Amino acid sequence: MSFDFDAGKYAVYVWPAFALTAVVFVWMIADSLASARRWRAEAERRQADAKGPSK
């Protein structure tokens, strides 16, 4: 299987668009994972607070 990476005269538009799309996808994934970690930590903190002080 061989990919044809020749975009012809439109390469000046196509490749930056692909690069920008890849950067945005990586940013969205990283931000989503960071948000999930924050929400999970907050949920665990609230559960610990709800249980009250441990003796």
ChimeraX commands (.cxc) that place a marker at each C-alpha (Angstrom):
marker #1 position 0.00,0.00,0.00 radius 0.5
marker #1 position 1.49,3.28,-1.09 radius 0.5
marker #1 position 0.26,6.76,-0.25 radius 0.5
marker #1 position 0.47,9.58,-2.76 radius 0.5
marker #1 position 1.53,12.68,-0.84 radius 0.5
marker #1 position 1.65,14.92,-3.93 radius 0.5
marker #1 position -0.99,17.63,-3.46 radius 0.5
marker #1 position 0.02,19.43,-6.62 radius 0.5
marker #1 position -0.42,23.16,-6.82 radius 0.5
marker #1 position -2.68,23.11,-3.76 radius 0.5
marker #1 position 0.02,21.70,-1.45 radius 0.5
marker #1 position 0.65,25.16,-0.02 radius 0.5
marker #1 position -2.94,25.06,1.34 radius 0.5
marker #1 position -3.42,21.34,2.00 radius 0.5
marker #1 position -0.39,20.53,4.16 radius 0.5
marker #1 position -0.75,23.48,6.56 radius 0.5
marker #1 position -4.44,22.60,6.91 radius 0.5
marker #1 position -3.53,19.00,7.80 radius 0.5
marker #1 position -0.89,20.21,10.26 radius 0.5
marker #1 position -3.28,22.66,11.92 radius 0.5
marker #1 position -5.94,19.95,12.18 radius 0.5
marker #1 position -3.46,17.57,13.83 radius 0.5
marker #1 position -2.37,20.26,16.31 radius 0.5
marker #1 position -5.99,21.06,17.21 radius 0.5
marker #1 position -6.83,17.36,17.69 radius 0.5
marker #1 position -3.83,16.87,19.99 radius 0.5
marker #1 position -4.77,20.00,21.94 radius 0.5
marker #1 position -8.41,18.86,22.30 radius 0.5
marker #1 position -7.38,15.40,23.49 radius 0.5
marker #1 position -4.86,16.79,25.99 radius 0.5
marker #1 position -7.37,19.33,27.31 radius 0.5
marker #1 position -10.05,16.65,27.65 radius 0.5
marker #1 position -7.71,14.37,29.58 radius 0.5
marker #1 position -6.63,17.22,31.86 radius 0.5
marker #1 position -10.27,18.18,32.52 radius 0.5
marker #1 position -11.15,14.56,33.29 radius 0.5
marker #1 position -8.28,14.38,35.80 radius 0.5
marker #1 position -9.45,17.60,37.48 radius 0.5
marker #1 position -13.07,16.44,37.66 radius 0.5
marker #1 position -12.02,13.06,39.03 radius 0.5
marker #1 position -9.84,14.65,41.71 radius 0.5
marker #1 position -12.71,16.99,42.65 radius 0.5
marker #1 position -15.17,14.09,42.83 radius 0.5
marker #1 position -12.80,12.07,45.02 radius 0.5
marker #1 position -12.25,15.08,47.28 radius 0.5
marker #1 position -16.00,15.59,47.67 radius 0.5
marker #1 position -16.55,11.90,48.43 radius 0.5
marker #1 position -13.86,12.06,51.10 radius 0.5
marker #1 position -15.47,15.19,52.58 radius 0.5
marker #1 position -18.91,13.54,52.56 radius 0.5
marker #1 position -17.66,10.57,54.54 radius 0.5
marker #1 position -16.56,12.86,57.30 radius 0.5
marker #1 position -13.46,12.69,59.44 radius 0.5
marker #1 position -12.01,9.22,59.81 radius 0.5
marker #1 position -11.10,7.96,63.25 radius 0.5
marker link #1:1,2 radius 0.2
marker link #1:2,3 radius 0.2
marker link #1:3,4 radius 0.2
marker link #1:4,5 radius 0.2
marker link #1:5,6 radius 0.2
marker link #1:6,7 radius 0.2
marker link #1:7,8 radius 0.2
marker link #1:8,9 radius 0.2
marker link #1:9,10 radius 0.2
marker link #1:10,11 radius 0.2
marker link #1:11,12 radius 0.2
marker link #1:12,13 radius 0.2
marker link #1:13,14 radius 0.2
marker link #1:14,15 radius 0.2
marker link #1:15,16 radius 0.2
marker link #1:16,17 radius 0.2
marker link #1:17,18 radius 0.2
marker link #1:18,19 radius 0.2
marker link #1:19,20 radius 0.2
marker link #1:20,21 radius 0.2
marker link #1:21,22 radius 0.2
marker link #1:22,23 radius 0.2
marker link #1:23,24 radius 0.2
marker link #1:24,25 radius 0.2
marker link #1:25,26 radius 0.2
marker link #1:26,27 radius 0.2
marker link #1:27,28 radius 0.2
marker link #1:28,29 radius 0.2
marker link #1:29,30 radius 0.2
marker link #1:30,31 radius 0.2
marker link #1:31,32 radius 0.2
marker link #1:32,33 radius 0.2
marker link #1:33,34 radius 0.2
marker link #1:34,35 radius 0.2
marker link #1:35,36 radius 0.2
marker link #1:36,37 radius 0.2
marker link #1:37,38 radius 0.2
marker link #1:38,39 radius 0.2
marker link #1:39,40 radius 0.2
marker link #1:40,41 radius 0.2
marker link #1:41,42 radius 0.2
marker link #1:42,43 radius 0.2
marker link #1:43,44 radius 0.2
marker link #1:44,45 radius 0.2
marker link #1:45,46 radius 0.2
marker link #1:46,47 radius 0.2
marker link #1:47,48 radius 0.2
marker link #1:48,49 radius 0.2
marker link #1:49,50 radius 0.2
marker link #1:50,51 radius 0.2
marker link #1:51,52 radius 0.2
marker link #1:52,53 radius 0.2
marker link #1:53,54 radius 0.2
marker link #1:54,55 radius 0.2
view
